[in-house]
Amino acid sequence: MPSSHPADEFDFQDLQEEEKPKKRAPWGVMALVLLTGLALIRNGSGEFDVGPPQPASAAAADRAPDAGRGAPAPLAFSPAERVRIKGIQVDAPIMPVGLDAEGWVDAPPPEDPNLAGWFTGAVSPGEKGTAVVVGHVDNQQGPAVFYGLGSLKKGNHVEVRRKDKKTAIFEIYGIEVFEKENFPGKRVYGNSGTPELRVITCGGGFSKQSGYDGNVVVFARLVAVR
């Protein structure tokens, strides 16, 4: 993977101080950048007897469910620190990621298979808007953190622990795989007006020439805060 040199709009070098939210990209900018292809696509080895599970057609997201009266209020800004997905035995630290020199969303170092990235150009998990967490599906040694993402089901939960020690709990309402050439940016990254989360890894077909040809996307909404 090329080294990361985020553009000025996505300058996250001082994120370690982390007390103030950064300027955020409108969904159109995010969609354009991520439509080009998540950096993860270029790093999957794809050389295993059985590839990563792909979402079933029945898992497609129709639309975000209504938040309802029992939904928690949106949280204030706080960086993401850890993601847990019990349904696929994921319990991984999260690092901040921005954009690399080519304008792709950067991914965590592929050498660490149990590491996810929070895209700091979007909201933090639990804030009003759509937060984005990414991770590799595999590396040269084997399956990585989000290898099992496509096997999740509607109703499964994704938990994100934040720096403020609050844990945002999201309920999945859809899992889909999209070709990178026809990536529906507005649908994936658009702001529904409520706190939502997208968890993304690579998926679809694989070739040694171009890597994976799509992205697996989990759609989830905030249902609780612990």
N, C-alpha and C positions, 0 to 999 in steps of 0.2 A: 504494500500500500504506500502511496506517496506520502510524504510528510505533510502535516496540516499547517496551512497558512490562511486562517479565516479572514474574510473580508472585513473592512472596518465596521460594517453594520453588525457583524457577529463577532465582535472583539471580546473574547471570554477569558483572556489571559489572567485577569485578576479575579476570577470567579471564586478563588479560595477565600476571598474576603466575604463574599456571598451574602451580604446583608441587604443589598439593594437589587431589585430586578433590573435586568438589562432591557435595552430597546428591543422590541419584538418585531419579527417580520410579519407582515400581513399574510394571510393564508395563500394568496396568489404567488408571493415570492417563494414561500416554502414549497408549494406544489411544483413550481417550475424547477426548483433545485432538486427536489426529491424525485420528480418525474424523470430526470436525467438518469437516475439509477442510484439506489442506495449503495454506498461504498462496500457494504457487505457482499453484494452480488459478485464482486470481483475476487472474493477471497475464499469462496466455498470450494472445497476440493472435489466434492461430488463422487469420490472414488470409493464408494462402499457398496456392499452387496445389495443393501436396501437403502433407498434414499429417505429423506425426512418425510414424515407424514404430511399429507396435503388435506386441506379442509374439505369436508363433505358439502355437497351443494345445499343441503338442508341447513347448514350453519350460516348461510348468507344473511347479512344485516339488511333489513328492510328500511328502517330508519331508527334514530335514537328514541328509546322509550321516553314517555313523559316522566319528568322527574318526580311529580307527585308531592303531596303535602309532607310526607315523611322523609323526603330527601334532605341530606345535610346541607347547610349553607356553604358556599364556596370558601375555601381557605385563603389566607394571605400567601404571598410569595415565600417559598422556602425550598432550597435545592434538594433534589432527590438523592438518597444515600443507598437504598437497598430495595430490591424487588423480590417478592416471593409469589410463586404460583404453585399452590399445592397440587393442582391437577396434573402437573408434569414434573414435580419434584425440583422446582427451581428455587434457589435461595442464593442470590448473587448480589455482590456490591455493584453500585452504579457510579460511573464517572461522568463528568460533564463532557459533552462533545459539541463541536461547532461545525464549521465547514473546512474542507481541505483546500489545497491550492487550486484544484480543478473545479471547485464549486459544488462538490458532492458533500452530503452529510457524512462527516467522519464517523468511523466506527472505533470501538475499543481495540486495543492491540490484539491481533489474532492469536498471539502466543498464549494468551490467558483464556482458556475456554469457558471459564465461569465468571464473566464480566459483562455487564450491560452498560449502555450509554444513554444519558438523558440529553436530548437535543435542546440546548439552551436558547435557541432562537424562538422557541415556543414558550408557553406558560409552564410553571412548575406543576407537578401532579397535585390535583386538588383545587387549583385555582379555576376561576371561570374561564372556559376556553378548552382547547384541545392540547393536552400534553403528549409528548412523543418519546418513547423509549425504544431503543434499537439494540440488537445484539446479533452475533454470528450464529449461523446454523451449524457450521462445522469449521474445522481447520485441517491442517495436514495430518494431524494425529487422530482425528475422529470427531464425533459429535461435540457441539459446543452448546452454550447456554440455552439457546432457543431452538434447539433441534426438534423438540416435540411440540412446538407452538401450534402446528396445523392440526394436532389431535385434540385440542381443547374443544369444549362444548359450551353452548349458551348456558348461562347460569353459573359457570365457574367464576372464581374470584381472582383478581390480581391485587396484591397488596404492595404499596410503595411507602417505605419509611422515609421521612423527610428529616432535614437537619434540625427542625424545630421539635423533633421527637414525636411528632404526630404521624400516624400511619393512615394514609388514604386508601380506602378499600373500594375497588371498582368491580362491578359485575359485568361480565361479558354478554353482549347481545348480538355478536356476529363475528365470524372468522372467515376471511376470504383470501383467495390468491389472485393477484392482478398481474397481467403482463406489463413489463416496464415500459413498453412502447405505447400502451393504452392506459396508463395509470390515471385513475380518476381523482386528481388532486383535490378538487373542491369537496368531493364527497368524503374523502379520507381526512382532510385537514380542516375543513370548514368549521366555524364556531357555531355550535348549536345554542349557545347562550347559557349552557350549564357546564359543570366540570366533567370533562371526558378524558379518556386515555386511548392512545393507539400504541400497540406493541408490534414491532415490525422486525421481520427477518427475511432472508431470501428464500425463494421456493420456486415451484414450477419446474420446467424442464432444465436440463443442465448440459452444457457442452464445454469441452476443454478450451475452445477458442474464446468463448464469451462468458463463461460461468453460468450462473442461474439466470433464467430469462424473466423472472417475476419476483414479486414480494408477497409473503404471507402477512396479512394485516389483521390484528385483533382489535375489535371495536368494543369499548367498555365505558360505563358511566359510573360516577361516584355514587355509592349507596350508603357508606358509613365512614366514620372517622374514629380512630381509636387512639 
